[in-house]
Amino acid sequence: MALLAVAQAPPADEISVVGRRLRKLQLDLNIDAGQLRGCRARVSSGDRFIDEAACSAARICVGRRSVARTGLLTCINEGVFAAVARDRAKEESRNAQD
């Protein structure tokens, strides 16, 4: 099993909030023969959505063979920020329809 502390995101309003949460997050990844066999938040970010997005991103990143520590952390961070952006866009779209 690999223990990863997900790296800090670049500062800026909402991005810095997500970045602070990512700094807290520690993932416990079970990678075997280049396959992600398990992922859990050993230390939660404090936001279940971010924790789940990080594991989803880890699955994609490992599948892309981004298993070197630095590459994997960058890939996971990018995946989390993309998931947060998609979620925010959905929320803004719902609010605009109301």
C-alpha positions as CSV (number, residue, x, y, z in Angstrom):
1,M,0.0,0.0,0.0
2,A,1.1,3.5,-0.8
3,L,0.3,6.4,1.5
4,L,0.0,9.7,-0.3
5,A,-0.5,13.2,1.1
6,V,-2.2,15.1,-1.7
7,A,-0.3,18.3,-2.5
8,Q,-1.4,21.9,-2.1
9,A,-3.3,23.6,-4.9
10,P,-2.4,27.1,-6.2
11,P,-4.0,29.9,-4.1
12,A,-7.1,31.9,-5.3
13,D,-10.5,32.2,-3.6
14,E,-12.4,29.0,-4.0
15,I,-9.3,27.2,-5.3
16,S,-7.5,28.0,-2.1
17,V,-10.3,26.5,0.0
18,V,-10.1,23.3,-2.0
19,G,-6.3,23.5,-1.7
20,R,-6.4,23.7,2.1
21,R,-8.7,20.7,2.2
22,L,-6.4,18.8,-0.2
23,R,-3.4,19.5,2.1
24,K,-5.2,17.6,4.9
25,L,-6.1,14.7,2.7
26,Q,-4.0,11.5,2.9
27,L,-5.0,8.7,0.6
28,D,-4.2,5.1,1.3
29,L,-3.8,3.5,-2.2
30,N,-3.4,-0.2,-2.8
31,I,-1.6,-0.5,-6.2
32,D,-0.7,-3.9,-7.4
33,A,0.9,-4.6,-10.8
34,G,-0.1,-1.1,-12.1
35,Q,-3.7,-1.5,-11.0
36,L,-5.5,0.4,-8.3
37,R,-7.0,-2.3,-6.1
38,G,-8.2,0.0,-3.3
39,C,-8.4,3.7,-2.2
40,R,-9.5,5.2,1.0
41,A,-9.0,8.5,2.8
42,R,-6.7,7.7,5.7
43,V,-7.0,11.3,6.8
44,S,-10.1,13.0,5.4
45,S,-10.0,16.4,3.8
46,G,-13.1,17.3,5.8
47,D,-15.2,17.2,2.6
48,R,-16.6,13.9,1.5
49,F,-17.0,15.1,-2.1
50,I,-13.3,15.9,-2.3
51,D,-12.3,12.6,-0.7
52,E,-14.4,10.7,-3.2
53,A,-13.2,12.8,-6.1
54,A,-9.6,12.1,-5.1
55,C,-10.2,8.3,-5.2
56,S,-12.0,8.6,-8.5
57,A,-9.1,10.6,-9.9
58,A,-6.6,8.1,-8.5
59,R,-8.3,5.3,-10.4
60,I,-8.0,7.3,-13.6
61,C,-4.4,8.4,-12.9
62,V,-3.2,4.9,-12.1
63,G,-4.9,3.6,-15.2
64,R,-2.9,6.2,-17.2
65,R,0.2,4.8,-15.6
66,S,0.8,8.0,-13.6
67,V,2.3,6.0,-10.7
68,A,5.4,7.9,-10.0
69,R,4.7,9.8,-6.7
70,T,5.0,13.4,-8.1
71,G,3.0,12.6,-11.3
72,L,0.3,10.8,-9.4
73,L,-0.1,13.7,-6.9
74,T,-0.4,16.2,-9.7
75,C,-2.8,14.0,-11.6
76,I,-5.0,13.5,-8.5
77,N,-5.0,17.2,-7.7
78,E,-6.0,18.1,-11.3
79,G,-8.8,15.5,-11.1
80,V,-10.2,16.9,-7.9
81,F,-10.2,20.4,-9.2
82,A,-11.9,19.3,-12.4
83,A,-14.6,17.5,-10.3
84,V,-15.1,20.5,-8.1
85,A,-15.4,22.7,-11.2
86,R,-18.0,20.4,-12.8
87,D,-20.0,20.2,-9.6
88,R,-19.9,24.0,-9.3
89,A,-21.0,24.5,-12.9
90,K,-24.0,22.1,-12.3
91,E,-25.0,24.0,-9.2
92,E,-24.8,27.4,-11.0
93,S,-26.8,26.0,-13.9
94,R,-29.5,24.8,-11.5
95,N,-29.5,28.2,-9.7
96,A,-29.8,30.0,-13.0
97,Q,-32.9,27.9,-14.0
98,D,-34.6,28.8,-10.7
